Amino acid sequence: MTEDHLSDLREQLEAAAQAAAETEVKKHLARELHDRVAQTLTTMVVEMENFKVEQFGRQSVITGLNDLQDSTREVLNSLRRLLYELRGESVEQDFVASVQANLLTRFEERTGIRVKLSVSGEWPQKLAAQTALNLYRILDEALNNARLHSGAKELEVSFTSGPDGHLVMSVADDGV
């Protein structure tokens, strides 16, 4: 091998190692942001909802809380988009695989709550990007609500199709 060829090979190896290191840092940062910041924001939205119940007859307080919840949800949605980018994920490419690997498995590891997933044969292999992202967020919120409020030991998530062709996603738990 010539010196030029060895130099090119070294540069390629260094670039590959750099890219791998950057990917790992991004994934670690995404996990930390999800586990700390996103979960805290989600809890804040839920706690504000609980506090609103206590404010019966105080419309100005309820209105203020609604505004705070909307703002918090906007921040949370922006954070989730950033997390997808950091992880290099694309939920619309294979929605079910993404949900299993990036949402359900991590949820089980974090909480110890077992999750069973069932997918009907009518469920499409690919979803439109916005549909996939919205369903992913809804499911994430439903899992967090079950974790926070149900005392469940096991959840069942199912993806089916209704008689009219609409997609149906359901979450059931064995909690209260």
FENQUI-V42872 format. One record per backbone hydrogen bond with DSSP energy under -1.0 kcal/mol. NH is the residue of the N-H (numbers start at 1). CO is the residue of the C=O. If there is no record, write none. Layout:
((NH	CO) (NH	CO))
//
This chain:
((6	2) (7	3) (8	4) (9	5) (10	6) (11	7) (12	8) (13	9) (14	10) (15	11) (16	12) (17	13) (18	14) (19	15) (20	16) (21	17) (22	18) (23	19) (24	20) (25	21) (26	22) (27	23) (28	24) (29	25) (30	26) (31	27) (32	28) (33	29) (34	30) (35	31) (36	32) (38	33) (39	34) (40	36) (41	37) (42	38) (43	39) (44	40) (45	41) (46	42) (47	43) (48	44) (49	45) (50	46) (51	47) (52	48) (53	49) (55	52) (58	55) (62	58) (63	59) (64	60) (65	61) (66	62) (67	63) (68	64) (69	65) (70	66) (71	67) (72	68) (73	69) (74	70) (75	71) (76	72) (77	73) (78	74) (79	75) (80	76) (81	77) (82	78) (83	79) (84	80) (85	81) (86	82) (87	83) (89	84) (93	90) (98	94) (99	95) (100	96) (101	97) (102	98) (103	99) (104	99) (105	100) (107	103) (108	104) (109	105) (110	106) (111	107) (112	108) (114	153) (116	155) (118	157) (120	159) (123	120) (127	92) (132	128) (133	129) (134	130) (135	131) (136	132) (137	133) (138	134) (139	135) (140	136) (141	137) (142	138) (143	139) (144	140) (145	141) (146	142) (147	143) (148	144) (149	145) (150	146) (155	114) (156	172) (157	116) (158	170) (159	118) (160	168) (162	166) (165	162) (168	160) (170	158) (172	156) (174	154) (176	150))
//
